[in-house]
Amino acid sequence: MSLSRSLCVARTTVELLARDPMPSVIMTAMPLIMIALLDPSAKAQLAAQGYVAVSGAAQNVPGMAVLFAFLSVEQTTTLFYREHAWGTWDRLRASPASTADIILGKVGVRLVVQLIQTTCVFGAGAVLFRYRPTGSVCAIALVMLAFTVMLVAFAVMLVSVCATMDQANTIGMLGGMVMAGIGGALAPVSSFPRWVGDLAHCSPAYWTLDALHRLTLEHADMLDVAPAIGMILLFAMVFALVSGLCFRANADKVGTT
């Protein structure tokens, strides 16, 4: 694997994304709209938990950031399938870049773009909706970095196991919505039936939002959320392992332009 070759792939990926930035813009703007709409209900839910002096942004900003990050997974999978649709995947493979170089170049760009989107959501949440975490801001950044690494690993896994772009995007969207939903993106996990709360631990969104909840409302620091970060990275490792076992560079994939 060569860093310079990965950077060449990354540069091409940036050029492709720059031609159509609207998906990233939409996935940054929509969480802010949802935060505004859901503020009264989130504030009532937090009050029921004993957090009476906070705005609904304490629930909605992390929740919507996580939910729409999951919904952005298709932006990563699309980067791979469109290469097949355009007939340029084999051209990439014929270049000096290895398969690892190609994957790293593509997901590296999406990792940065997703981090920018998430940062914009948290930043706008602070400015527009009075999102004021009581814990470590650096720990929030580290949680979201681990979460984003997990997301790109999840996306590559989808590419490795799905033959078509429609399959990958459908599974990614529905799976992401389920994982974010049971993980507490729309409502606190404590408000769910007990069996859903137990199932929530199987979702990386749960560990992400649990850590963000403590950092937002309970004056937590890095040590307090280290176990949750470890769990998020464990999910990332599992997704990466499946990708390593199943990814075939010469596999036929069906994408659309």
N, C-alpha and C positions, 0 to 999 in steps of 0.2 A: 504494500500500500504506500502510495506517494502523496505527501501533502500538496505538492505543487500540482499534481494531476487532479486531486480533489478540488483544489481551488479553481482550476480551469472549469470543471463541471459546475462548481458553485457560481462562477461568473455567468455562465450560460443560463443557469437557473434563475439568477437575479434578473437577467435581461428578459426572460420569459414572463416572470411575475410582474415586472415593471410595465409590460405591455397591457396587462389587465389587472390593475390593483383593486378593482371594485370589490371582489370577494373579501379581501382583507378589510377594506373600509366598512363593508356591511357587517362583518363579524366583530368589528370594534364598536360600531354605532348601535347595533341592536341590543347588546347587553345594557347599554345606558338607558335606552327606551324602556326596557323591561324593569330596570331598577326603579325608574320613576313610577311605573304603573303598579308595581308590587309593594311599594313602600308602606302603605297603610297596613296591609295584611302582615308584612314581615315585622313591623313595629309591634303589632298586637301579639304575634307569636313570641317575640322576645320578651314582652312584658309578662306573658304567661309563665315564662321561665324565670322571672325575677329580675330581668334586665329592663328596668322601667325608665332609665334616664338616657337611653340610646335611641338613635334613629333606626329605621328599617334598613339603612345602608349597611349596618353591621352584619346582617344576614345576606342581603341582596348582592352587595359588591363581590364578596368571595364566591357566592353561589352562582351568579351570572357569569363571572369570569371563568369558572370551572365548566359550567354547562356549555358555553359557546366555544370554549377551547376544544371540548370534545366534538362539537359540531364542525369545527375547523379541520378535523382529521382528514376529511375528503380532499382538502387542498394539498395535502401531502401525497395521498394515494394517486391523485390525478396527475401529479408530476411524472409518475412512472408509466401509467397507462397511456397517456397521450404520446409518449415516446413511441409506444407500439403502434398507436393509431396513425402517427405521422410517418412511420417507417424509419425512424431515426434511432431506435434502440440498438439495432444491429450495427449501425454506424458508430454508436458510442462504444459498443463492445469491441469493434475493430480498431478503435483508437488505442494509444498506449495506456489509457486508464484501465485499471482492473475493475472487477465488479465491486469490490470494496470501495475503491475510489469514487465510483459513480454513486453508490448509495450514500457514502459520507458527504459528498458534495451536495447532493439533493437535500438530504435531511438536515444538514448543517444550516442551510439557508432557511428552511422552514422552521428550525429551532429558533433562529434569531427573529424571524418575522413573528412567530407566535409569542415570543417574549415581549416584543414591542407592542403587539396587540393587547396582551395582558397588562403590561405596564400602563398603557393608555386607559384601560378600564379602571384600574386602581387609582390612577392619578385623577381622572375625571370624577371618579367616585368621591375622592377627597375634596375636590373643588366644588362640585355641583351638589353633592348629596351629604356632605359633612361626615364622610367616612373617617373615623378617628381611631385607629388601633391603639390599644393600651399597652401592647407588648412590643417586642423587638421587630422593627421594620426590616432589618437585615435578615432575620429569621423568616419573615414573610417572603422575601426575595428568594431565599434558598429553597423554601418549600415549593414555590412556583417554578423554580429552575428544575427541581427534581420531577415535578409533575409534568413539565413540558418534555423532558427527556423521556419520560414514560409514554407520553402521547406519540412522539415520533417513532418509538419502538413499536407501539401498538399499530401505527399506520404501516410500517414496513412488514409487520406480521400479516396484516390484511393483504398486502400485495403478494406476499409469499404463498398464501393459501388460497387466494381467490383468482379464478381464471379471467374474470371480466371486471371492468371498472364499476358496472352497476352493482355487481355482487359486493364488492369491497365497500362502496359508498353506502349501500343500503345497510349492510351489517355494521359498518362504522357509525352511521347516524343513529340507528336504533339501539345498538349496543351502548353508544355513548350516552344517549338519553336515559337509558335504563340505569347505567352505572352512576351517572350524575344525579338522577332522581332519587335512587335509593341511598345515595351517599349524602344527601342533605342539601342539594343545590336549590331546591324549591321550598323546602320546609325543614325545620330541625328534625334530625333522626329521632329524637326523643318523643316527637309527636306521632310517630308511626306505630302500627301494631308491633307487638314484640317480635313476631317472626320476621317482619321486614327489618327491624333493627338488628336482629342476628345476621340476616343475610347481607346487610349493609357492609359488614366487615370484609366481605369478599370483593368489594369494589375499591379500586384505588382512589376514587373520588371521596369515599368516606374518610380515608386517612388524610387526604389533602384538606378537606373541609373541617375535619376535627382539629387539625393543627391550626388552621386559619381562625377557627372559632376561638381557640384558646389564646392565640396571639392578638386577636381583635378585642376580646372581652375579658380575659382573665389574667392580663399582665404577664403572659408567658414569655420565656426567653428561649434561646437556641437549645439548651439542654432539655427543656420541657417537651420540645417537639421532635427531638432527635429520633425517638423510636418510630414516629409517624413517617419521618423522612426515609428511614430505613425500609419501612414497609412499601412506600411508593417506589423506591429504587429496586426492591425485590420484584414488584410487578414488572418494572422495566426490564429486569434481567430475564424474567420468564418469557416475556414477549420477544426479547432479543434472541433467546435460545431457540424458540420456535422458528423465528425467522432464519437463523443460521442453519437449522436442520431442514427447512422446507424451501428456502429461496433457491430457485434455479434460473440462472441468467438466460439460458436457452429455451425457457418455457414460453409457449405461445400465450400471449395475453391479448384480450380484446378491450380496446379503449375507444373513446369517441373524441372528436375534435371540438 
